[in-house]
Amino acid sequence: MTTEFSKRRQRLLKQMGPNSIAILPTATEKVRNRDVLYPFRPDSDFYYLTGFSEPEAVMVLLREKSKSRFILFCRQRDRALEIWNGLRYGPEGAITHFDADEAYDIEALHHKLGEWMQGIERVFYSLGQDHEFDQLLTQQAETLRSQSRNGVNEPSQFISLAHIIHHMRLVKSGAEIKLMQHAANIASEAHIQAMQHCKAGMNEYEINAELTHCFMKHGSRSPAYPSIVAGGKNACILHYTENNATLNNGDLLLIDAGAEYDNYASDITRTFPVNGRFSEEQRALYDLVLSAQLAAIKKVQPGLGYNAYHDTAVRVLTKGLIKLGLLKGDYKQLIKDGAYKEFYMHRTGHWLGMDVHDVGPYKQGQHWLKLRPGMVLTVEPGLYIAPDCKTVAKRWRGIGIRIEDDVVVTRTGNKVLSAAAPKHPDNIEAIMQAA
């Protein structure tokens, strides 16, 4: 992967142009309570360009007229602190293991930036993400401005670095897709384990524990996001994360859970009956959501607009809701009026990558972005019949269903990275009854 990070930096340097500097700090450590910190995860943009996973680090790319330099600032080696908290790479390790041209103690950052920014025309940096660091750069610019009478020039432009990196991250390389495939494989296995362990009377958090155990057993150190384990009417809460209710016989269980592997996310949702058998109403709604998802996946094709698969899912769901009697009227008019949104209120997917809701634009101007090979997105239609919905018969109320897969655009169509997670209702019932 070292070569992969180097290629990314070279692509960025080409876009920066000569006489420019890019500055990118990693994430800051966050206090959980008192002197306990949350587990550290590097900023995704920072890791994308460096592969460096320690806190208190800053990347600098300096493109001068004749050469370019990759510079890392990081913590010094400290034997006493390493005994308590683990080994550090230090500046020497940053050069040896991460191909930095130069590396310095993080304490030298202020002085070095002041030195390098003199005479630089363009500074590539994303304001508003780290207010403390924003102030540091503002102070540097003010210091240079105060020395203008001595012939010192301050940068003439500050340009958003995130804008460039996020366009780069939108199309994944072969190496990235391999990592995402592995993350999807881990999550798929976890969803199977959940189906096999699920029994009426269990608590949602017991199933959550099975997911986490499976993630870590297969090399994922954490979920890609807080897992949703929603039994019965809880599935009608789109971002339900309490995960503390009893699973009742006759209810459905919606699980939205993905593993993170080497800082790349998977994002999979499966819905299945707690007792291993779909009721008639559950099966009817499930089949409809599955039909919408399969039709939407077919619209994930190179050259098609991003929104095509959402429009397809909406059409299939609306026609199906009319057939089941949950909506009445002409389906085109119902779509125009947004009548389906009472039961389907979210979009059909999002970009996926290092972040579960990954970066990158969805539109160019007023037009949806055209899909290109290497883009990865989720396809996740659903239906949610609120328990207090008065417009439908009681037998439909309190049913929430979502089916979500991770899909990569290929040169000839698409590939479902999460295909190993069963979703056909007959297969789900067979797995649960065999457990």
SULVEN-V330467 format. One record per helix or strand of 3 or more residues. SS is the DSSP state (A for helix, B for strand). FROM is the first residue (numbers start at 1). TO is the last residue. Records with the same first field share a line. If there is no record, write none. Layout:
BEGIN
SS->FROM-TO, FROM-TO
END
This chain:
BEGIN
A->2-16, 44-50, 79-85, 90-98, 106-116, 131-146, 148-150, 161-170, 174-197, 204-217, 232-236, 280-298, 308-324, 331-337, 339-342, 394-396, 425-434
B->20-25, 31-33, 58-63, 68-74, 102-105, 122-124, 157-159, 228-231, 252-257, 259-261, 268-273, 376-379, 382-385, 399-402, 404-409, 414-416
END
